[in-house]
Amino acid sequence: MLSKEIATKVLEKCLITGADFAEIFEEDTITNSIGLIDEKIENALGGRSYGIGIRIFKGLKSVYAYTNDNSLNSLIDTAYKAALALGSLKEDISITLNNTKVLTDINPIKIYPNTVGYNKKIDVMKRAYKSAKSYNSLISQVSVGYLDKDQQVLIANTEGLYVEDRRIRTRLSINSVASNETENQTGFEGPGASMGFELFEKIDPEYYGKEASRVAVTMLNAKNCPAGKMTVAIDNGFGGVIFHEACGHSLEATSVAKGNSVFSDKLGQQIASTKVTAIDDGTLTNHWGSANIDDEGNPTKKNVLIENGILKSYMIDKLNGRRMNMKATGSSRRQSYKFAPTSRMTNTYIANGTDDPKDIIKSIDNGLYAKKMGGGSVNPVTGEFNFAVSEGYLVKNGEIVEPVRGASLIGKGSEVLMNIDMVGNNLKQAQGMCGSSSGSIPTNVGQPMIRVKEITVGGREEN
């Protein structure tokens, strides 16, 4: 990685047109991925990505440039051209990189993926495949993916910061397809962590294979979901994707600082039911969205966003923190050196409540139990969303009666937060990839089972 001497020269060049802050982000990432379909390896890809991003601030103006040439001449030239975008030449400024941080590693690695042969990785995939394929004769196809990533970063800035970090992540994904004579239904599972290959000492690939196939077969045999306003119980784990998308993005400074969020200027106000406490925590050991530092070099933090319904904090990056006159919260992230960082989520979840999940189901006279959530869309300005339910059940008189498919949840994030009237005690998190202006990044979503007293359920008419 870049020496302090080279980083200093580059950062000094960034300030030649009167900028008041500059930053270097250097990245060296090795990625391995394997794809298996119907017990045959379809691809096995390995790649290395290296580059350096340079970001410069002048007040609230910013410019970002990047290169994969780490020679001093190239870096100086890149910095010079970026600086000229912010004004005319001024006097030279000297800086000193003396703020070298010693990190506490919150993601200890036991088995580095680069020490594990492809055969062992493929063995894990085949275990998941066989479990999924043998679940039921209706399973027509199973695809399994394996991914590991080893990212090394260096971050240096004109405030004297010079810090390095290494991030290891490993993930398994299983997609099962159940088929009959007329149609297909799918089930998906994607466990992952900020771990090495020891992930597979912690999780059971066979369980996730069976689970993906169970959902596919269940939904194949389900009838269509009726539509209308209903009471809905949303299960733990990936059910938290609704909070992540419909509310979490609206609490990122990327939206808040420009007034493009329904929650702008609402700190200290009640924006949710008193049952709701929501947290974004990048410090959780070995969690998928965790890191020692964010992509601006700040230590990650546990940020309480909502406490008993009261808005307590936003997720803030350095540039938007300037716009808001607020400090950064260790929430700045980016996909790679090709993206300027901005405020993003890490591990975002609704905290445990006191209700028993069994009591939540018993409390519903006529409604829907959304056991697993799928993808959806959201307008971050208004918080309006539409999410698919990948596994759902009708609830009648406090009992789960039958599976239904084709359900979707439609609403507005701010309204759903106020309509949560029961929160379970079975918090669970699940893994996903989140896309936004700084690219696609690994994030956890999570919650215990919650009850939304009324929400619009979209469905399909029976043929």
VOKEKE-62722 format. One record per residue (C-alpha): x, y, z. Coordinates in Angstrom, 2 decimals, decimal comma. Layout:
REM residues N
+---------+---------+---------+
!      xx !      yy !      zz !
+---------+---------+---------+
!       X !       Y !       Z !
...
+---------+---------+---------+
END
This chain:
REM residues 463
+---------+---------+---------+
!      xx !      yy !      zz !
+---------+---------+---------+
!    0,00 !    0,00 !    0,00 !
!    1,09 !    3,63 !   -0,40 !
!    3,80 !    4,88 !    1,94 !
!    3,19 !    7,89 !    4,15 !
!    5,70 !    9,85 !    2,05 !
!    3,84 !    9,29 !   -1,22 !
!    0,42 !    9,80 !    0,38 !
!    1,64 !   13,10 !    1,84 !
!    2,85 !   14,40 !   -1,52 !
!   -0,41 !   13,47 !   -3,22 !
!   -2,58 !   15,04 !   -0,53 !
!   -0,54 !   18,25 !   -0,60 !
!   -1,10 !   18,48 !   -4,35 !
!   -4,86 !   18,17 !   -3,74 !
!   -4,84 !   21,46 !   -1,79 !
!   -3,19 !   23,69 !   -4,43 !
!   -6,46 !   25,43 !   -5,39 !
!   -7,59 !   26,26 !   -1,86 !
!   -9,35 !   23,05 !   -0,91 !
!   -9,83 !   22,48 !    2,83 !
!   -9,87 !   18,66 !    2,84 !
!   -8,54 !   15,81 !    0,75 !
!   -8,60 !   12,05 !    1,08 !
!   -6,97 !    9,00 !   -0,49 !
!   -8,70 !    5,61 !   -0,61 !
!   -6,49 !    2,77 !   -1,82 !
!   -7,98 !   -0,67 !   -2,38 !
!   -6,57 !   -4,10 !   -3,27 !
!   -9,32 !   -6,74 !   -3,47 !
!   -9,21 !  -10,41 !   -4,41 !
!  -12,55 !  -12,08 !   -5,19 !
!  -13,35 !  -15,73 !   -5,83 !
!  -16,72 !  -16,99 !   -6,98 !
!  -18,01 !  -20,41 !   -8,00 !
!  -21,34 !  -21,26 !   -9,60 !
!  -22,98 !  -24,69 !   -9,59 !
!  -26,16 !  -25,64 !  -11,46 !
!  -27,64 !  -29,14 !  -11,25 !
!  -24,49 !  -30,54 !   -9,66 !
!  -22,24 !  -29,23 !  -12,41 !
!  -19,75 !  -26,40 !  -11,95 !
!  -20,76 !  -23,71 !  -14,43 !
!  -18,04 !  -21,20 !  -13,58 !
!  -15,12 !  -20,64 !  -11,25 !
!  -13,86 !  -17,10 !  -11,39 !
!  -11,04 !  -15,34 !   -9,59 !
!  -10,26 !  -11,67 !   -9,91 !
!   -8,19 !   -8,88 !   -8,47 !
!   -9,20 !   -5,23 !   -8,38 !
!   -6,74 !   -2,48 !   -7,50 !
!   -7,12 !    1,26 !   -7,56 !
!   -6,86 !    4,56 !   -5,75 !
!   -9,62 !    7,13 !   -5,31 !
!   -8,86 !   10,78 !   -4,54 !
!  -11,54 !   13,05 !   -3,08 !
!  -11,26 !   16,80 !   -2,46 !
!  -13,57 !   19,18 !   -0,57 !
!  -13,77 !   22,95 !   -0,87 !
!  -16,52 !   23,98 !    1,46 !
!  -19,57 !   22,04 !    0,28 !
!  -18,13 !   21,41 !   -3,17 !
!  -16,44 !   18,09 !   -3,84 !
!  -14,65 !   16,33 !   -6,65 !
!  -13,72 !   12,68 !   -7,00 !
!  -11,20 !   11,00 !   -9,30 !
!   -9,62 !    7,56 !   -9,41 !
!   -6,83 !    5,65 !  -11,10 !
!   -5,30 !    2,18 !  -11,00 !
!   -1,80 !    3,52 !  -11,69 !
!   -0,05 !    3,95 !   -8,33 !
!    3,10 !    5,57 !   -9,66 !
!    3,87 !    8,91 !   -8,03 !
!    3,64 !   10,77 !  -11,34 !
!    0,20 !    9,33 !  -12,09 !
!   -1,12 !   10,08 !   -8,60 !
!    0,22 !   13,64 !   -8,63 !
!   -1,31 !   14,21 !  -12,07 !
!   -4,69 !   12,82 !  -10,94 !
!   -4,64 !   14,99 !   -7,82 !
!   -3,63 !   18,07 !   -9,83 !
!   -6,45 !   17,67 !  -12,35 !
!   -9,00 !   17,03 !   -9,62 !
!   -7,85 !   20,09 !   -7,68 !
!   -8,14 !   22,33 !  -10,77 !
!  -11,83 !   21,41 !  -10,98 !
!  -12,33 !   23,37 !   -7,74 !
!  -10,55 !   26,63 !   -8,63 !
!   -7,34 !   28,37 !   -9,64 !
!   -3,85 !   27,74 !   -8,27 !
!   -2,91 !   29,11 !   -4,85 !
!    0,01 !   28,68 !   -2,48 !
!    1,37 !   25,25 !   -1,59 !
!    0,33 !   23,77 !    1,76 !
!    2,21 !   21,20 !    3,83 !
!    0,57 !   18,44 !    5,85 !
!    1,77 !   15,72 !    8,22 !
!    0,33 !   12,22 !    8,43 !
!    0,64 !   11,52 !   12,14 !
!   -2,73 !   10,12 !   13,11 !
!   -2,01 !    6,42 !   12,65 !
!   -4,75 !    4,35 !   14,23 !
!   -4,26 !    0,93 !   15,81 !
!   -7,47 !   -0,94 !   15,14 !
!   -9,28 !   -3,40 !   17,36 !
!  -10,26 !   -6,20 !   15,00 !
!  -13,98 !   -6,88 !   15,42 !
!  -13,96 !   -9,50 !   12,66 !
!  -11,31 !  -12,08 !   13,64 !
!  -10,58 !  -14,60 !   10,88 !
!   -9,78 !  -18,23 !   11,63 !
!   -9,41 !  -19,74 !    8,13 !
!   -8,45 !  -17,30 !    5,36 !
!  -10,26 !  -18,30 !    2,15 !
!   -7,06 !  -18,11 !    0,08 !
!   -5,69 !  -21,03 !    2,11 !
!   -8,63 !  -23,28 !    1,14 !
!   -8,59 !  -25,25 !   -2,10 !
!  -11,42 !  -25,12 !   -4,63 !
!  -12,33 !  -28,75 !   -3,91 !
!  -13,25 !  -27,95 !   -0,30 !
!  -15,35 !  -24,99 !   -1,41 !
!  -17,11 !  -27,12 !   -4,01 !
!  -17,76 !  -29,84 !   -1,41 !
!  -19,71 !  -27,32 !    0,68 !
!  -21,70 !  -26,29 !   -2,39 !
!  -22,52 !  -29,91 !   -3,24 !
!  -23,76 !  -30,55 !    0,30 !
!  -26,20 !  -27,66 !   -0,09 !
!  -27,18 !  -28,85 !   -3,58 !
!  -27,91 !  -32,44 !   -2,59 !
!  -29,96 !  -31,34 !    0,39 !
!  -32,00 !  -28,96 !   -1,76 !
!  -32,47 !  -31,34 !   -4,70 !
!  -33,49 !  -34,33 !   -2,59 !
!  -36,05 !  -32,35 !   -0,57 !
!  -38,95 !  -33,14 !   -2,91 !
!  -39,51 !  -34,61 !   -6,36 !
!  -41,04 !  -31,27 !   -7,42 !
!  -37,61 !  -29,59 !   -7,22 !
!  -36,61 !  -29,24 !  -10,87 !
!  -33,44 !  -27,20 !  -10,57 !
!  -31,01 !  -26,04 !   -7,90 !
!  -28,25 !  -23,48 !   -8,33 !
!  -25,62 !  -22,82 !   -5,67 !
!  -23,17 !  -19,94 !   -5,51 !
!  -20,05 !  -19,47 !   -3,41 !
!  -18,25 !  -16,16 !   -2,87 !
!  -15,26 !  -15,02 !   -0,85 !
!  -13,69 !  -11,59 !   -0,88 !
!  -10,46 !  -10,28 !    0,65 !
!  -10,31 !   -6,47 !    0,60 !
!   -7,34 !   -4,47 !    1,85 !
!   -7,74 !   -0,71 !    2,14 !
!   -5,62 !    2,29 !    3,05 !
!   -7,23 !    5,61 !    3,92 !
!   -5,24 !    8,81 !    4,38 !
!   -6,45 !   12,40 !    4,60 !
!   -5,29 !   15,95 !    5,21 !
!   -6,43 !   15,80 !    8,84 !
!   -3,40 !   13,55 !    9,40 !
!   -5,20 !   10,20 !    9,20 !
!   -3,29 !    7,20 !    7,88 !
!   -4,98 !    3,85 !    8,54 !
!   -5,17 !    0,39 !    6,96 !
!   -7,81 !   -2,33 !    7,25 !
!   -8,47 !   -5,79 !    5,87 !
!  -11,99 !   -7,12 !    5,31 !
!  -12,77 !  -10,80 !    4,66 !
!  -16,28 !  -11,91 !    3,68 !
!  -17,67 !  -15,31 !    2,70 !
!  -21,16 !  -16,20 !    1,45 !
!  -23,16 !  -19,17 !    0,18 !
!  -26,32 !  -18,77 !   -1,90 !
!  -28,91 !  -21,40 !   -2,85 !
!  -31,77 !  -20,96 !   -5,31 !
!  -34,29 !  -23,80 !   -5,66 !
!  -36,95 !  -24,08 !   -8,36 !
!  -40,10 !  -26,17 !   -7,84 !
!  -42,11 !  -27,02 !  -10,93 !
!  -45,36 !  -28,69 !  -11,93 !
!  -46,94 !  -28,97 !  -15,36 !
!  -47,94 !  -25,32 !  -15,51 !
!  -45,58 !  -23,14 !  -13,49 !
!  -42,47 !  -22,61 !  -11,38 !
!  -41,88 !  -21,20 !   -7,89 !
!  -38,53 !  -20,36 !   -6,30 !
!  -36,94 !  -20,30 !   -2,86 !
!  -33,70 !  -18,56 !   -1,92 !
!  -31,27 !  -18,58 !    1,00 !
!  -28,03 !  -16,60 !    1,21 !
!  -26,12 !  -16,92 !    4,50 !
!  -22,90 !  -14,92 !    4,78 !
!  -20,59 !  -13,27 !    7,30 !
!  -17,45 !  -11,22 !    7,76 !
!  -15,63 !  -14,51 !    8,28 !
!  -13,30 !  -16,83 !    6,47 !
!  -14,03 !  -20,43 !    5,56 !
!  -14,84 !  -21,13 !    9,22 !
!  -18,30 !  -19,83 !    8,30 !
!  -19,12 !  -23,43 !    7,42 !
!  -18,26 !  -24,53 !   10,93 !
!  -20,94 !  -22,10 !   12,14 !
!  -23,72 !  -22,76 !    9,62 !
!  -25,17 !  -25,93 !    8,08 !
!  -25,28 !  -25,84 !    4,24 !
!  -27,77 !  -28,74 !    4,26 !
!  -30,22 !  -26,73 !    6,36 !
!  -30,16 !  -23,79 !    3,96 !
!  -30,55 !  -26,10 !    0,96 !
!  -33,64 !  -27,69 !    2,48 !
!  -35,03 !  -24,29 !    3,47 !
!  -34,74 !  -22,90 !   -0,07 !
!  -36,54 !  -25,96 !   -1,45 !
!  -39,18 !  -25,92 !    1,30 !
!  -40,22 !  -22,41 !    0,33 !
!  -40,31 !  -23,25 !   -3,39 !
!  -42,50 !  -26,34 !   -2,88 !
!  -44,77 !  -24,61 !   -0,36 !
!  -45,44 !  -21,70 !   -2,71 !
!  -45,98 !  -24,01 !   -5,68 !
!  -48,88 !  -25,60 !   -3,82 !
!  -50,27 !  -22,32 !   -2,45 !
!  -53,35 !  -20,48 !   -3,64 !
!  -53,28 !  -16,82 !   -4,61 !
!  -53,37 !  -14,26 !   -1,82 !
!  -56,46 !  -12,06 !   -1,48 !
!  -55,97 !   -8,28 !   -1,59 !
!  -57,05 !   -5,55 !    0,81 !
!  -56,12 !   -3,80 !    4,04 !
!  -55,07 !   -6,34 !    6,67 !
!  -53,25 !   -6,87 !    9,91 !
!  -49,88 !   -8,40 !    9,00 !
!  -47,27 !  -10,22 !   11,05 !
!  -43,83 !   -9,90 !    9,44 !
!  -41,37 !  -12,55 !   10,61 !
!  -37,84 !  -12,02 !   11,89 !
!  -34,64 !  -12,06 !    9,83 !
!  -35,07 !  -10,85 !    6,26 !
!  -38,41 !   -9,35 !    7,22 !
!  -36,23 !   -6,42 !    8,29 !
!  -35,76 !   -5,53 !    4,61 !
!  -38,89 !   -3,38 !    4,84 !
!  -37,35 !   -1,19 !    7,54 !
!  -34,05 !   -1,14 !    5,64 !
!  -35,59 !    0,02 !    2,38 !
!  -38,64 !    2,04 !    3,34 !
!  -37,18 !    3,73 !    6,44 !
!  -33,42 !    3,12 !    6,65 !
!  -32,53 !    4,85 !    3,40 !
!  -34,60 !    7,84 !    4,49 !
!  -32,39 !    8,11 !    7,61 !
!  -29,16 !    8,30 !    5,60 !
!  -27,65 !   11,78 !    5,37 !
!  -27,44 !   11,30 !    1,60 !
!  -31,18 !   12,01 !    1,55 !
!  -31,60 !   13,95 !    4,79 !
!  -28,97 !   16,65 !    4,14 !
!  -30,70 !   17,79 !    0,95 !
!  -34,20 !   17,67 !    2,40 !
!  -35,05 !   14,68 !    0,22 !
!  -36,30 !   12,60 !    3,12 !
!  -39,60 !   12,42 !    4,94 !
!  -37,52 !   12,41 !    8,16 !
!  -35,48 !   15,59 !    7,48 !
!  -35,45 !   18,02 !   10,44 !
!  -37,28 !   15,58 !   12,73 !
!  -34,63 !   14,77 !   15,34 !
!  -36,26 !   14,43 !   18,74 !
!  -39,71 !   13,90 !   17,27 !
!  -41,83 !   10,78 !   17,43 !
!  -41,72 !    9,09 !   14,03 !
!  -42,62 !    5,54 !   15,07 !
!  -44,66 !    3,57 !   17,55 !
!  -43,25 !    3,60 !   21,08 !
!  -42,71 !   -0,14 !   20,54 !
!  -39,98 !    0,56 !   17,96 !
!  -36,27 !    0,94 !   18,66 !
!  -34,13 !    0,76 !   15,52 !
!  -30,34 !    0,49 !   15,40 !
!  -27,56 !    0,53 !   12,82 !
!  -24,48 !   -1,16 !   14,26 !
!  -21,31 !   -1,69 !   12,25 !
!  -19,43 !   -3,09 !   15,26 !
!  -21,19 !   -6,48 !   15,58 !
!  -18,53 !   -9,20 !   15,59 !
!  -18,22 !  -11,07 !   12,26 !
!  -21,55 !   -9,76 !   10,97 !
!  -21,97 !   -9,39 !    7,21 !
!  -22,16 !   -5,58 !    7,27 !
!  -19,48 !   -4,99 !    9,96 !
!  -16,06 !   -3,40 !    9,55 !
!  -13,39 !   -1,98 !   11,85 !
!  -13,57 !    1,39 !   10,11 !
!  -15,85 !    2,91 !    7,54 !
!  -14,61 !    3,97 !    4,12 !
!  -13,58 !    7,41 !    5,40 !
!  -11,39 !    5,82 !    8,09 !
!  -13,74 !    6,51 !   11,01 !
!  -14,36 !    3,73 !   13,56 !
!  -17,73 !    2,10 !   12,98 !
!  -20,33 !    2,70 !   15,70 !
!  -23,56 !    1,51 !   17,19 !
!  -25,99 !    4,24 !   16,14 !
!  -29,41 !    4,23 !   17,79 !
!  -31,61 !    5,67 !   15,05 !
!  -34,99 !    5,42 !   16,75 !
!  -35,51 !    4,88 !   20,48 !
!  -39,01 !    4,03 !   21,71 !
!  -40,41 !    5,78 !   18,64 !
!  -38,28 !    8,95 !   18,95 !
!  -35,85 !    9,85 !   16,14 !
!  -32,42 !   10,01 !   17,79 !
!  -29,86 !    9,98 !   15,00 !
!  -29,15 !    9,86 !   11,32 !
!  -26,40 !    7,93 !    9,52 !
!  -23,90 !   10,61 !    8,48 !
!  -20,84 !   10,79 !    6,24 !
!  -18,27 !   13,60 !    6,23 !
!  -19,54 !   15,68 !    3,30 !
!  -23,20 !   15,53 !    4,29 !
!  -22,15 !   16,14 !    7,88 !
!  -20,80 !   19,48 !    6,67 !
!  -24,13 !   20,28 !    5,06 !
!  -25,97 !   19,35 !    8,27 !
!  -23,39 !   20,79 !   10,70 !
!  -23,23 !   17,37 !   12,36 !
!  -20,44 !   14,88 !   13,03 !
!  -19,92 !   11,74 !   10,95 !
!  -21,24 !    8,56 !   12,53 !
!  -18,91 !    5,92 !   11,05 !
!  -21,49 !    5,25 !    8,32 !
!  -19,59 !    6,12 !    5,14 !
!  -19,32 !    3,25 !    2,67 !
!  -18,57 !    2,51 !   -0,98 !
!  -18,49 !   -0,49 !   -3,29 !
!  -14,91 !    0,13 !   -4,41 !
!  -12,32 !    2,80 !   -5,21 !
!  -14,43 !    3,69 !   -8,28 !
!  -17,10 !    5,25 !   -6,05 !
!  -17,01 !    8,28 !   -3,78 !
!  -18,32 !    7,24 !   -0,35 !
!  -21,55 !    8,39 !    1,21 !
!  -23,73 !    7,51 !    4,20 !
!  -24,95 !    3,91 !    4,08 !
!  -26,32 !    1,24 !    6,40 !
!  -24,24 !   -1,58 !    7,94 !
!  -26,24 !   -4,00 !   10,14 !
!  -29,65 !   -2,35 !   10,52 !
!  -32,38 !   -3,85 !   12,66 !
!  -35,39 !   -3,32 !   14,85 !
!  -34,42 !   -4,28 !   18,40 !
!  -36,12 !   -6,98 !   20,44 !
!  -39,43 !   -6,18 !   22,05 !
!  -41,34 !   -8,02 !   24,75 !
!  -44,11 !   -9,77 !   22,80 !
!  -44,13 !  -13,53 !   22,28 !
!  -44,28 !  -14,35 !   18,54 !
!  -47,01 !  -16,94 !   19,30 !
!  -49,11 !  -14,19 !   20,86 !
!  -48,61 !  -12,01 !   17,79 !
!  -50,14 !  -14,70 !   15,57 !
!  -52,92 !  -15,38 !   18,09 !
!  -53,84 !  -11,68 !   18,08 !
!  -54,73 !  -11,67 !   14,36 !
!  -58,37 !  -12,42 !   13,53 !
!  -58,05 !  -12,09 !    9,77 !
!  -54,71 !  -11,22 !    8,24 !
!  -51,42 !  -12,31 !    6,73 !
!  -48,27 !  -13,88 !    8,14 !
!  -45,34 !  -12,80 !    5,96 !
!  -42,78 !  -15,45 !    6,86 !
!  -40,21 !  -14,47 !    4,24 !
!  -39,85 !  -11,23 !    2,29 !
!  -38,52 !  -10,81 !   -1,22 !
!  -37,43 !   -7,80 !   -3,25 !
!  -39,25 !   -4,55 !   -3,80 !
!  -39,05 !   -0,89 !   -4,68 !
!  -39,15 !    2,32 !   -2,65 !
!  -39,23 !    6,07 !   -3,25 !
!  -36,73 !    7,45 !   -0,68 !
!  -38,27 !   10,92 !   -0,83 !
!  -41,75 !    9,80 !    0,20 !
!  -40,96 !    6,40 !    1,72 !
!  -43,64 !    4,75 !   -0,43 !
!  -42,82 !    1,08 !   -1,03 !
!  -44,01 !   -2,13 !   -2,64 !
!  -42,46 !   -5,41 !   -1,44 !
!  -43,07 !   -8,97 !   -2,53 !
!  -43,81 !  -11,63 !    0,07 !
!  -41,86 !  -14,72 !   -0,96 !
!  -43,57 !  -16,95 !    1,62 !
!  -46,91 !  -16,01 !    3,14 !
!  -49,81 !  -17,58 !    5,05 !
!  -53,36 !  -16,53 !    5,78 !
!  -54,18 !  -16,19 !    9,48 !
!  -57,75 !  -16,78 !   10,68 !
!  -58,92 !  -16,50 !   14,29 !
!  -55,37 !  -16,51 !   15,60 !
!  -54,19 !  -19,54 !   13,64 !
!  -52,07 !  -20,00 !   10,53 !
!  -54,42 !  -21,76 !    8,13 !
!  -52,90 !  -22,02 !    4,65 !
!  -50,06 !  -20,79 !    2,44 !
!  -50,71 !  -18,05 !   -0,13 !
!  -48,58 !  -16,68 !   -2,94 !
!  -48,44 !  -13,53 !   -5,00 !
!  -48,75 !  -11,28 !   -1,93 !
!  -47,14 !   -7,87 !   -1,72 !
!  -47,01 !   -5,23 !    1,01 !
!  -47,77 !   -1,69 !   -0,12 !
!  -47,44 !    1,40 !    2,02 !
!  -45,39 !    4,32 !    3,25 !
!  -42,47 !    3,88 !    5,64 !
!  -43,51 !    6,64 !    8,02 !
!  -47,02 !    5,16 !    8,33 !
!  -45,83 !    1,60 !    8,83 !
!  -43,52 !    2,72 !   11,66 !
!  -46,48 !    4,23 !   13,49 !
!  -48,65 !    1,17 !   12,85 !
!  -46,29 !   -1,37 !   14,48 !
!  -48,18 !   -2,31 !   17,64 !
!  -46,42 !   -5,56 !   18,66 !
!  -42,69 !   -6,39 !   18,60 !
!  -41,47 !   -9,90 !   19,33 !
!  -38,49 !  -11,14 !   21,32 !
!  -36,89 !  -13,31 !   18,61 !
!  -34,46 !  -10,93 !   16,87 !
!  -32,67 !  -12,45 !   13,89 !
!  -30,58 !  -10,95 !   11,11 !
!  -30,14 !  -11,90 !    7,46 !
!  -27,73 !  -10,95 !    4,71 !
!  -28,21 !   -8,95 !    1,54 !
!  -26,59 !   -6,54 !   -0,90 !
!  -27,70 !   -2,91 !   -0,89 !
!  -27,45 !   -0,67 !   -3,93 !
!  -27,28 !    3,12 !   -3,78 !
!  -25,25 !    6,05 !   -5,08 !
!  -21,93 !    4,64 !   -3,81 !
!  -22,51 !    1,21 !   -5,35 !
!  -23,48 !   -2,22 !   -4,04 !
!  -22,39 !   -3,06 !   -0,50 !
!  -22,97 !   -5,95 !    1,95 !
!  -25,56 !   -5,18 !    4,63 !
!  -27,46 !   -7,07 !    7,29 !
!  -31,17 !   -6,52 !    7,82 !
!  -33,05 !   -7,79 !   10,83 !
!  -35,88 !   -7,66 !   13,30 !
!  -37,93 !   -9,84 !   15,62 !
!  -41,42 !  -10,70 !   14,45 !
!  -43,52 !   -7,54 !   14,31 !
!  -47,24 !   -6,88 !   13,91 !
!  -48,45 !   -4,05 !   11,67 !
!  -52,03 !   -3,37 !   12,68 !
!  -53,04 !   -2,28 !    9,17 !
!  -51,26 !   -2,30 !    5,82 !
!  -52,37 !   -2,72 !    2,22 !
!  -51,80 !   -6,23 !    0,90 !
!  -51,67 !   -6,68 !   -2,85 !
!  -52,77 !  -10,06 !   -4,19 !
!  -53,93 !  -11,92 !   -7,27 !
!  -57,35 !  -13,07 !   -8,34 !
!  -57,87 !  -16,81 !   -8,76 !
!  -58,26 !  -17,89 !  -12,36 !
+---------+---------+---------+
END
